[in-house]
Each structure stands twice: as C-alpha cells, then as structure tokens.
Amino acid sequence: MANTDTTLHGLSSSKALIVEDDTVLFLVIEDELKCLGVSQVFHATRVADALAILERDKPDVAILDVNLDGDHVFPVAEKLDEAKVPFFFITAYPPETIPEEWAERVVLQKPVHPPRLRASVMAALKIGSDDKERPAATASAVPKQA
C-alpha cells in the first residue's frame, strides 16, 4: 500500500520502466516507485525485452541497471534519450564505467537505499529543480566524474 506521505503528486498516473536482472532488487525498486505514486511499472531483464517495451509504450521515467548478465544497457539508454524519457543508471560498478556520452546522467550506486532512490527519481524528473535541460545529480546519487 502506498505511503501518502511520500507520494509525489506528479507521479500519480505515471509509468516507469525498470531494466534490472536481479528480481529482488526489481521488487524493492517497484515497491518504492509505487509508494512514490507511480501507477504502472514495466520490467525487463534483458536489453531486447526493454527495447520491445519501448516499441509499444513510453514510460515517464526509467531506471537502468548498467550490466544485465554481461550485456550493457546502453542501447536502451539511446532509445530513451531519443524519446526524451528521463532515466538514470544503477550499478555496482564505479560511476567512471559509464560512457562519456552519459556523463550527465545520475548514477545510483548499489546497494540501492530508498532515500537515494527517491532522490534519483526526483533528479531524473527534475522535481524541485529549475534546470529543465538535463537531469541533475544529487548528493544522494553519484554523478560521473570527469
């Protein structure tokens, strides 16, 4: 059941895509997104599955695990960027492993903690920010260093 204290009103009818191959982590993220008010969550464990979802639907935000059982998620990031869907990365690897073209994106380090996840979602959606051009990194989420 969603906690109304943490619900973000702008997310009440939104859709999210979670590209994550760890089922337990997916369930944790899904639960947190629902607590924030997200109404529909799509799940993909492989790049091909995520691309198929994007062919038929457009999420309002996406969360991308960088490494999906050895495959990198960057083709999904490209499609999301083309569609102007805000997204961020989650990874257990150092943020420096993210390619330079995605250096401006938020990188949330694993293990994922709910307050940091919320901050990353808000940064990706630019909630509470006047910067409408690119997602801003937050103190709770790690931006890639130059």
FENDAJO-V446290 format. One line per field, one symbol per residue. ss: DSSP state (H for helix, E for strand, L for the rest). burial: 1 if it has 16 or more other ideal C-beta (glycine too) atoms within 10 Angstrom, else 0. Layout:
# FENDAJO-V446290
ss=???
burial=???
This chain:
# FENDAJO-V446290
ss=LLLLLLLLHHHLLLEEEEELLLHHHHHHHHHHHHHHLLLEEEEELLHHHHHHHHHHLLLLEEEEELEELLEELHHHHHHHHHLLLEEEEEELLLHHHLLHHHLLLEEEELLLLHHHHHHHHHHHHLLLLLLLLLLLLLLLLEELLL
burial=00000001001001111111110011011101111111001111101001001100001111111101000111011011000011111110001001000100111110010001111111111000000000111101111100
